[in-house]
């Protein structure tokens, strides 16, 4: 990034063709920004999706850039997704995609075009803190739509250039009305699917098609007694009750998976609750360039923590643990903390960091 580019009014916007990114473009234009829409083709063959995004750019009267990123996406996101399930984890691919693919490529394209700002249709906010000289991501005003959880691994070099035009919008209905008023064709388009690269079937079908097959093993209880046979750990996730393929005369839940022994541990609902949860491979906003680690000033502080995207923030204290992990001690027990998912920390509404949940 050059000196002449700093703080100009040019912005590269991730344009999916959906209503959120379209509304973000409209809001940026109203504020006088020169917007370029950037579409990522994660599979290299998303013809209809590309056409929808290109049509939106045409109606918005902004330049449109198309990027085929299938190779980088496969190497960084799809491989991670498949291997996580093979290890008995439950991954969230957006958490990995955002720093390694999406925002990284947006930054590269912005630098190429001489644009300072980066923008998306995420529901989140940005604030600058003078004491730390850092920009922080904050939760959106719309609590139900807040997506800050997905962004905790972004480095400061990205965050300081970000604009989230939808951060203070209180409802999705207002967004649709706003786009409709501007006569853009996608005002009533459905929200995007949860996993953008799985077009048909479920994640198990997807894994099987890519050669990740479940290997039969034992269901066991907490004491190690064999309860039956499972069809492969890739088919299960922590907290699962239905679809086990075996009946036990009472509700039984997946409470743990052991990749090395190829065992799925079953228990009762109460066994899913715990007060102490660990996280590895942690990232914090005040660290340089998103490097791994745990800042000394956060050791022992009180935070609000989320153990999954849809969970409510809960009071906890976080500590540095051995092997570079974080230990979070919650005031109230949390249900079904799942290895592979992220545990994310807030000071008030400010996102400060997080890491991947792991068994001790």
C-alpha positions as CSV (number, residue, x, y, z in Angstrom):
1,X,0.0,0.0,0.0
2,X,1.5,3.3,-1.1
3,X,1.3,6.7,0.6
4,X,-0.8,8.1,-2.2
5,X,-3.4,5.4,-1.6
6,X,-4.0,6.0,2.1
7,X,-7.5,7.0,3.1
8,X,-8.7,7.6,-0.5
9,X,-12.4,7.1,-1.3
10,X,-11.8,4.0,-3.4
11,X,-13.2,0.7,-2.0
12,X,-13.2,-2.9,-3.2
13,X,-16.4,-4.6,-2.1
14,X,-16.9,-8.4,-2.0
15,X,-20.0,-8.6,-4.2
16,X,-21.8,-12.0,-4.1
17,X,-24.9,-10.8,-5.9
18,X,-26.9,-11.2,-2.8
19,X,-29.0,-8.5,-1.1
20,X,-26.5,-7.8,1.7
21,X,-23.5,-7.0,-0.5
22,X,-25.8,-5.1,-2.9
23,X,-27.1,-2.9,-0.1
24,X,-23.5,-2.4,1.1
25,X,-22.6,-1.1,-2.3
26,X,-25.6,1.3,-2.4
27,X,-24.7,2.7,1.1
28,X,-21.1,3.2,0.1
29,X,-22.1,5.0,-3.1
30,X,-24.4,7.3,-1.1
31,X,-21.4,8.3,1.0
32,X,-19.3,9.2,-2.0
33,X,-17.1,6.1,-2.3
34,X,-15.9,4.8,-5.7
35,X,-16.9,1.1,-5.4
36,X,-15.6,-1.8,-7.4
37,X,-17.4,-5.1,-7.0
38,X,-15.2,-8.2,-6.6
39,X,-16.8,-11.7,-7.1
40,X,-15.0,-14.8,-6.0
41,X,-15.7,-18.1,-7.8
42,X,-14.7,-20.7,-5.2
43,X,-15.4,-23.6,-7.5
44,X,-14.4,-22.2,-10.9
45,X,-17.7,-23.1,-12.5
46,X,-20.3,-20.9,-10.7
47,X,-21.8,-19.5,-13.9
48,X,-25.2,-18.6,-12.5
49,X,-23.8,-17.0,-9.4
50,X,-21.3,-15.0,-11.4
51,X,-24.1,-13.7,-13.7
52,X,-26.2,-12.7,-10.7
53,X,-23.3,-10.7,-9.2
54,X,-22.4,-9.2,-12.6
55,X,-26.1,-8.1,-13.1
56,X,-26.1,-6.5,-9.7
57,X,-22.9,-4.6,-10.5
58,X,-24.5,-3.4,-13.8
59,X,-27.6,-2.2,-12.0
60,X,-25.4,-0.5,-9.3
61,X,-23.3,1.1,-12.1
62,X,-20.0,0.0,-10.6
63,X,-17.0,-1.8,-12.1
64,X,-17.0,-5.6,-11.8
65,X,-14.0,-7.9,-11.2
66,X,-14.3,-11.7,-11.5
67,X,-11.7,-14.0,-9.8
68,X,-11.5,-17.8,-10.3
69,X,-10.0,-18.9,-6.9
70,X,-10.8,-22.6,-7.0
71,X,-7.2,-23.8,-6.6
72,X,-6.4,-21.6,-3.6
73,X,-9.9,-22.3,-2.1
74,X,-9.5,-26.1,-2.5
75,X,-6.0,-26.0,-1.0
76,X,-6.8,-23.8,2.0
77,X,-10.5,-24.3,2.8
78,X,-11.9,-27.5,1.3
79,X,-8.9,-29.6,2.4
80,X,-9.2,-28.2,5.9
81,X,-12.9,-28.9,5.9
82,X,-12.5,-32.5,4.9
83,X,-9.5,-33.3,7.1
84,X,-11.2,-31.7,10.2
85,X,-14.1,-34.1,9.9
86,X,-11.7,-37.0,9.4
87,X,-10.1,-36.1,12.8
88,X,-13.5,-36.0,14.6
89,X,-13.8,-32.2,14.5
90,X,-16.7,-30.1,13.3
91,X,-15.1,-27.3,11.2
92,X,-16.4,-23.8,10.3
93,X,-14.9,-23.1,6.8
94,X,-15.7,-19.4,6.9
95,X,-13.4,-19.0,9.8
96,X,-10.5,-20.2,7.7
97,X,-11.6,-18.6,4.4
98,X,-11.9,-15.1,5.7
99,X,-8.2,-14.5,6.5
100,X,-6.6,-16.9,4.1
101,X,-8.7,-16.3,1.0
102,X,-11.5,-13.8,1.0
103,X,-10.0,-10.7,2.7
104,X,-6.5,-11.6,1.6
105,X,-7.5,-11.5,-2.1
106,X,-9.7,-8.4,-1.5
107,X,-6.6,-6.7,-0.1
108,X,-4.5,-7.8,-3.1
109,X,-7.1,-6.5,-5.6
110,X,-7.4,-3.2,-3.7
111,X,-3.7,-2.7,-3.8
112,X,-3.7,-3.4,-7.6
113,X,-6.5,-0.9,-8.2
114,X,-5.1,1.8,-5.9
115,X,-8.0,1.5,-3.4
116,X,-7.5,1.9,0.3
117,X,-10.8,0.5,1.7
118,X,-12.2,-3.0,1.8
119,X,-15.8,-3.7,2.3
120,X,-18.3,-6.6,2.6
121,X,-22.0,-7.1,3.5
122,X,-21.1,-8.6,6.9
123,X,-23.1,-7.4,9.9
124,X,-20.4,-6.1,12.1
125,X,-18.8,-2.7,13.1
126,X,-15.3,-1.2,13.3
127,X,-13.9,1.1,16.0
128,X,-10.4,2.6,16.6
129,X,-8.9,2.4,20.1
130,X,-6.3,5.2,20.8
131,X,-4.8,3.4,23.8
132,X,-3.7,0.4,21.8
133,X,-3.5,2.2,18.4
134,X,-5.6,-0.7,17.0
135,X,-8.8,-1.0,15.0
136,X,-11.2,-3.5,16.5
137,X,-14.2,-5.4,15.1
138,X,-17.3,-4.9,17.1
139,X,-20.6,-6.7,17.2
140,X,-23.4,-5.4,14.9
141,X,-26.3,-3.4,16.1
142,X,-28.5,-6.2,14.9
143,X,-27.7,-8.9,17.4
144,X,-29.5,-11.7,15.5
145,X,-27.5,-11.0,12.3
146,X,-24.2,-10.3,14.0
147,X,-21.3,-12.0,12.1
148,X,-18.3,-10.7,14.1
149,X,-17.7,-14.2,15.3
150,X,-16.5,-15.2,11.8
151,X,-13.9,-12.5,11.6
152,X,-11.8,-12.9,14.7
153,X,-8.7,-14.2,12.8
154,X,-8.3,-11.1,10.6
155,X,-5.0,-9.3,11.1
156,X,-4.8,-5.6,11.9
157,X,-3.5,-4.8,8.4
158,X,-6.9,-5.9,7.1
159,X,-9.1,-4.5,9.9
160,X,-7.8,-1.0,9.7
161,X,-9.0,-0.8,6.0
162,X,-12.4,-2.4,6.6
163,X,-15.8,-0.8,6.2
164,X,-19.0,-2.7,7.2
165,X,-21.9,-0.5,5.8
166,X,-24.5,-2.8,7.4
167,X,-23.1,-2.7,10.9
168,X,-25.7,-0.4,12.3
169,X,-28.7,-1.6,10.3
170,X,-31.2,-3.1,12.7
171,X,-33.1,-5.5,10.5
172,X,-32.8,-7.5,7.3
173,X,-36.2,-6.2,6.3
174,X,-34.8,-2.7,6.1
175,X,-32.1,-3.9,3.8
176,X,-34.5,-5.5,1.4
177,X,-36.7,-2.4,1.4
178,X,-33.6,-0.3,0.7
179,X,-32.5,-2.4,-2.2
180,X,-36.1,-2.6,-3.5
181,X,-36.4,1.2,-3.5
182,X,-33.3,1.4,-5.8
183,X,-35.0,-1.1,-8.2
184,X,-32.2,-3.7,-7.9
185,X,-33.4,-7.2,-9.1
186,X,-32.2,-9.2,-6.1
187,X,-34.1,-7.4,-3.3
188,X,-36.1,-10.6,-2.5
189,X,-33.3,-13.1,-3.1
190,X,-32.9,-15.9,-0.6
191,X,-30.1,-15.7,1.9
192,X,-26.9,-17.6,0.9
193,X,-26.5,-21.2,2.0
194,X,-24.5,-22.2,5.0
195,X,-21.6,-23.9,3.2
196,X,-21.0,-22.1,-0.1
197,X,-19.2,-24.9,-1.8
198,X,-21.7,-27.7,-1.2
199,X,-24.3,-27.4,-3.8
200,X,-26.2,-30.7,-3.5
201,X,-26.7,-33.2,-0.7
202,X,-25.2,-32.9,2.8
203,X,-21.7,-32.6,4.1
204,X,-21.4,-36.4,4.5
205,X,-22.2,-37.0,0.8
206,X,-19.7,-34.3,0.0
207,X,-17.0,-36.0,2.0
208,X,-17.7,-39.4,0.6
209,X,-17.6,-38.0,-3.0
210,X,-14.1,-36.7,-2.2
211,X,-12.9,-40.1,-0.9
212,X,-13.3,-39.4,2.8
213,X,-15.1,-42.5,3.9
214,X,-16.3,-43.4,7.4
215,X,-14.6,-46.5,9.0
216,X,-16.8,-48.6,11.3
217,X,-15.9,-48.5,15.0
218,X,-17.4,-48.8,18.4
219,X,-19.9,-46.6,20.3
220,X,-18.7,-46.7,23.9
221,X,-19.9,-45.1,27.2
222,X,-17.9,-43.0,29.5
223,X,-16.5,-46.1,31.3
224,X,-15.4,-47.6,28.0
225,X,-18.2,-50.2,27.7
226,X,-19.1,-51.0,24.1
227,X,-22.6,-50.0,23.2
228,X,-22.8,-50.8,19.5
229,X,-21.2,-50.0,16.2
230,X,-20.9,-46.6,14.5
231,X,-20.4,-46.0,10.8
232,X,-17.4,-43.7,11.0
233,X,-16.6,-40.6,13.1
234,X,-17.1,-38.3,10.1
235,X,-20.8,-38.9,10.4
236,X,-21.2,-37.4,13.9
237,X,-20.8,-34.2,15.8
238,X,-20.7,-33.3,19.5
239,X,-24.3,-33.0,20.9
240,X,-25.8,-35.2,18.2
241,X,-28.7,-37.4,19.3
242,X,-30.6,-38.4,16.2
243,X,-29.2,-40.5,13.4
244,X,-26.9,-42.7,15.5
245,X,-28.3,-45.8,14.0
246,X,-28.6,-47.6,17.3
247,X,-31.4,-47.4,20.0
248,X,-30.5,-47.4,23.7
249,X,-33.9,-47.2,25.4
250,X,-33.2,-43.6,26.5
251,X,-31.8,-40.4,24.8
252,X,-28.1,-40.7,24.2
253,X,-25.8,-38.0,22.8
254,X,-22.4,-37.9,21.2
255,X,-20.1,-36.4,23.9
256,X,-16.7,-37.1,22.6
257,X,-14.8,-38.7,19.6
258,X,-11.5,-40.4,19.7
259,X,-9.8,-40.4,16.3
260,X,-6.9,-42.7,17.3
261,X,-9.2,-45.4,18.6
262,X,-12.0,-44.7,16.1
263,X,-14.5,-44.6,18.9
264,X,-17.5,-42.4,19.5
265,X,-18.3,-41.8,23.2
266,X,-22.0,-41.5,24.1
267,X,-23.6,-40.1,27.2
268,X,-26.6,-38.3,28.6
269,X,-27.5,-34.6,28.0
270,X,-25.9,-33.5,31.3
271,X,-22.6,-34.9,30.1
272,X,-22.4,-32.3,27.4
273,X,-22.1,-29.4,29.8
274,X,-18.8,-28.0,31.1
275,X,-17.4,-24.9,32.7
276,X,-13.8,-25.2,31.5
277,X,-13.2,-25.1,27.8
278,X,-9.8,-25.0,26.0
279,X,-8.8,-23.3,22.7
280,X,-5.7,-23.7,20.5
281,X,-4.2,-21.8,17.6
282,X,-5.4,-18.5,19.0
283,X,-5.4,-15.1,17.4
284,X,-5.9,-11.7,19.0
285,X,-6.5,-8.4,17.3
286,X,-3.7,-6.6,19.2
287,X,-1.1,-9.1,18.0
288,X,1.0,-8.1,15.0
289,X,-0.4,-9.3,11.7
290,X,-2.6,-11.9,13.4
291,X,0.3,-13.9,14.8
292,X,-0.5,-16.8,17.1
293,X,-0.3,-16.3,20.8
294,X,-2.0,-14.9,23.9
295,X,-1.2,-11.3,25.0
296,X,0.0,-11.0,28.6
297,X,-2.6,-8.2,29.4
298,X,-5.4,-10.6,28.7
299,X,-4.3,-13.3,31.1
300,X,-7.0,-13.6,33.8
301,X,-9.4,-11.0,32.4
302,X,-13.2,-11.3,32.4
303,X,-14.7,-11.6,28.9
304,X,-17.9,-12.5,27.1
305,X,-17.2,-15.8,25.2
306,X,-19.1,-17.6,22.5
307,X,-18.4,-21.3,21.9
308,X,-20.3,-21.4,18.5
309,X,-21.7,-18.9,16.1
310,X,-25.3,-19.2,17.2
311,X,-24.6,-19.2,21.0
312,X,-25.2,-16.3,23.3
313,X,-22.1,-14.6,24.7
314,X,-21.5,-15.9,28.2
315,X,-19.4,-14.6,31.1
316,X,-16.0,-16.2,31.5
317,X,-12.4,-15.6,32.6
318,X,-9.5,-16.5,30.2
319,X,-6.1,-17.8,31.2
320,X,-2.9,-18.8,29.4
321,X,-2.6,-22.6,29.7
322,X,0.3,-24.9,28.9
323,X,1.2,-25.6,25.3
324,X,0.1,-22.2,24.2
325,X,-3.6,-22.9,24.7
326,X,-6.3,-20.7,26.3
327,X,-8.3,-22.0,29.2
328,X,-11.7,-20.3,29.5
329,X,-13.5,-20.7,32.9
330,X,-17.2,-20.0,32.5
331,X,-19.6,-18.8,35.2
332,X,-22.3,-21.1,33.9
333,X,-21.7,-24.4,32.1
334,X,-21.7,-24.4,28.3
335,X,-23.4,-27.1,26.3
336,X,-21.7,-29.1,23.5
337,X,-18.4,-27.2,23.1
338,X,-17.2,-28.9,19.9
339,X,-13.6,-29.4,18.8
340,X,-13.0,-27.7,15.5
341,X,-15.5,-24.9,16.2
342,X,-14.2,-21.5,17.5
343,X,-14.4,-20.0,20.9
344,X,-14.4,-16.2,20.5
345,X,-13.9,-13.5,23.1
346,X,-15.4,-10.0,23.6
347,X,-14.8,-7.1,25.9
348,X,-18.3,-5.6,25.9
349,X,-19.1,-5.4,22.2
350,X,-15.5,-5.4,21.1
351,X,-14.1,-8.6,19.5
352,X,-10.6,-9.2,20.9
353,X,-9.7,-12.7,19.6
354,X,-10.3,-16.4,19.9
355,X,-9.2,-19.9,18.9
356,X,-10.2,-23.4,18.0
357,X,-11.9,-25.5,20.7
358,X,-9.9,-28.5,21.6
359,X,-10.0,-31.4,24.1
360,X,-7.5,-31.0,26.9
